[in-house]
Amino acid sequence: MGPGQAERTNMSETSRTGFVAGLEDVVAAETRLSGVDGEAGELTIAGFPVEELAGRASFEETIYLLWHDTLPDAGRLADFREELAVQRELPRATLDLLRAVAGDEVPAMDALRMAAGTVNPGTDEEEALALVARVPTIVAAYWRMLGGEEPVDPDPGLGHAANYLYMLTGEAPGAELTRALETYLNTVSDHGMNASTFAARVIVATRSDFVSAAVGAIGALKGPLHGGAPGPALDVVFEIGESSRAEEYLREKLGRGERLMGFGHRIYRVRDPRADVLAAAAERLYMTDGDRELYELALEVEQTALRLLAEHKPGRNLQTNVEFYTALLLHGLGLPTQLFTPTFAAGRVAGWTAHCFEQRAADRLIRPQSVYVGSKDREWVPLQER
């Protein structure tokens, strides 16, 4: 069957179904990678509840788990870490591109999108390794260039999460900082059929390469409806400044019909389980190596926001989502808000590549149909008569 015949067959199959705006609740794939139960507030990553995995696994273990559906033993984990370390350093072409765009001060997500496309084509496995290994290096190198500093070469003696912090600052992070970042990266590594993951699968479904899929996914993640909200969630805390101002400030926002960033989720009808994981990680970080006053202010803002949301929007059950504690945790790690979404990409690239492997194995073109609602039977009007 040729491509045209395949499309005609798909069209006849889908013409019997109704139009669904945004493909809401349409099942587009079967996956073993992650499952999201919005009603129960549960996230399963490769068989593990996120609460079981995120605070215990190294990020390398989570990547391996997503790719191979099993946890590595000590020997295989050491080999996998070495495979990533070999790919972590950026080639000259990538560095030259980053220097060029740093001169124009383009946003970090745009720089990441362009630089990710410089990964040399290879096998699926080679491209996946290079993408996962280099996304943090790209982000760190570009951020230093924007600040007029030279990039810091990755340290082969450090793990994936520790290397990211090291390449940003030039200083090897302590165990608490590394654990906090690993918990975050694990938590956001995969989350069902979100927009960027769907974009990656659509691209690979055409039998294109993993690099193209990752570039498309980064483009989708850049959109503020997907990956762009953690920064504003923290900005609200800073604007409030002290707990005595929280209620007045939040009431005014709600009175103007504004959304409270960091609360409510399109999927979760109860509290986002990732928020609980990151809340525990943030508490540990701030209580051992952080600004306790800011942490306590954030808790006050959260509790006030939840109380006012229940008052202003009864029955909606708007709870804290992943954005709120993402912002608090990444700020505690010393990251500026401009790097929140690129750091999200450094975690989610594990899931993107895992989905690419799944889609490659399925080898099925993703080709939904559209319903034509335009005019019909128009007749051509010559230019001189218009």
Summary of the structure (lengths in Angstrom):
residues: 386
radius of gyration: 22.5
end to end distance: 44.7
largest distance: 77.5
contacts: 1210
relative contact order: 0.14
helix: 61%
strand: 3%
